[in-house]
Amino acid sequence: MNRETAIKIFEEEKVRVQWDENKEKWYFSIVDVIAILTESPRPRKYWNALKTKLKDEGSQLSQRLGQLKMKAADGKKYKTDVADTEQLLRIIQSVPSSKAEPFKLWLAKVGYERIEETEDPEKSFDRAMETYLRKGYSKEWINQRLKSIEIRKDLTDEWENRNVKKGLEFAILTDEMTKAWAGFTTREYKKYKSLKKENLRDNMTNLEMVLNMLAEVSTTEISKEKKPDTFEKNRKIAGQGGAVAGIARSEIEEKTGKKVVTSKNARAIQNKNIKRLNTE
């Protein structure tokens, strides 16, 4: 059972979903999912009972859930409990339903694979290669993508050594670097490519990815030499590293007469690879 099979249930119109642009998360109506999984005639009552059960078990999940106004069957909008993907999977684990089994099997499989990868990191690269091949990427693109993961890890390790905090501070530095070479913040770049939750690097062309790697490598090397001791100094260096790739981008565009940063996303990249294979 893979993730693609498991999440097909969410593609049904019965499940109301809403995209949060700021948090870059999908939110699902919990009672809609409960109705499908349990086939209960009173899904709201079922969910209220489940919330109580989770609270009695010591789970703080229900306290972290939010509410959004969603359109009901009568056409009006009412506040309803919603969950992001991670929260919803936790709820599904607590539902005794045959329809929930695909999710539980997938979660168990993912958990086992993560343990294996901790013991043998090479397996994570092998699985990544298999996943990208199934999605239609070329081997050349995949090799670059895997290399980009290694380069990104080197950069984040360097940031941690400079006491940059994971999460918001990492995101700010990444934005600074990306803006310097691509002219977009990460969010603007994703919007340009018509992306939501998808990974930006998974939707880059070979050239975009190479320049992004150049920006990250440059930032890492400058940081190692200058040893910044404040967040603002790290921010300045992120901009400098990105500027190195920005210069390369300008040179390429001048010589080719073509824009490097493109609105093409993974679907366009994969279709191009399929067409190429069909002509060989």
Secondary structure, 3 states (H helix, E strand, C coil): CCHHHHHHHHHCCCCCEEEECCCCEEEEEHHHHHHHHHCCCCHHHHHHHHHHHHHHCCCCHHHHCEEEEEECCCCCEEEEEEECHHHHHHHHHCCCCHHHHHHHHHHHHHHHHHHHHHHCCHHHHHHHHHHHHHCCCCHHHHHHHHHHHHHHHHHHHHHHHCCCCCCHHHHHHHHHHHHHHHCCCHHHHHHHCCCCCCCCHHHCCHHHHHHHHHHHHHHHHHHHHHCCCCHHHHHHHHHHHHHHHHHHHHHHHHHHCCCCCCCCCHHHHHHHHHHHHHHC
